Amino acid sequence: MNSIILKSAAIALASVAASLLLTLIIVPAMGFPVTRTIWLTSTVCPLVLAWTACAGTFWQSDRLKNAHRELARAHAQLAAAHRRLAEKASRDDMTGMLNRESFFAALDGSRRKSDRGALLIIDADHFKKINDNFGHLTGDDALLLIASAIERGVRSGDVLGRIGGEEFGAFLTGATEQEAKRVAERIRREVELIRFRPVDERTIPLTVSIGGTVCGEDVNVSDLMRAADRRLYQAKHAGRNLTILDTDISEAA
């Protein structure tokens, strides 16, 4: 407010000076004397009119600037909230991994950038028994331990998602067949090493079966899923706690 008053006063004084200068030049040139009334008119009118007009203009301009700042702040807050909601909507509530839809979207995006990589489907073995014998809350605890083991097993930059109740997907970006086998086995071992004791200090074994496939050129996501799912089916029917990538079987130690 003080700056508005000062700026308006400066312009008003400049207007008075200009008015007096013009009065001293024009009035005598027209053959009229410069009377007290003319002096007052030349001083008061520009002073009042200029100050009022400038103060109103500056005040309105200041309000508009504040409104623009508030609008920009509101837009920034809205964009941040939208990003948080979008991130939350893309995540599985329990594990924090990508949900099924977001995982396949990320997989599709990775496939568009590069043909190299491998897809693993990881399924918890005999998980229904845990839910049936100990309840779903205990099953959730076991699932969180398995999810953490999977995260420890993959590499930085790999894409993880929960694609089913006890089924996870891992896209190993740029991985060769040998790298994919190592990662799959590392995940299997990490899960196998879990010591899960939900009640009475009795250890409940946790294991996973893993089916995987290396990406071929011009193969779409649906084809990759079918190929990895076939390997997972083989692992389940070959005894579980196995990783099968393409046609090779890595048995548990």
Buried (B, 14 or more C-beta within 10 A) or exposed (E): EEEBBEBBBEBBBEBBEEBBEEBBEEBEEEEEEEEEEBBEEBBEEBBEEBBEBBBEBBBEEEEEEEEEEEEEEEEEEEEEEEEEEEEEEBBBEEBEBBBBEBBBBBBEEBBEEEEBBBBBBBBBBEBEEBBEEBEEEBBBBBBEBBBBBBBEBBBEEBBBBBBEEBBBBBBBBBBEBEBBBBBBBBBBBBBBEBEBEBEEEEEBEBBBBBBBBBBEEEBEBEEBBEBBBBBBBBBBEEEBBBBBBBEEEBEEE
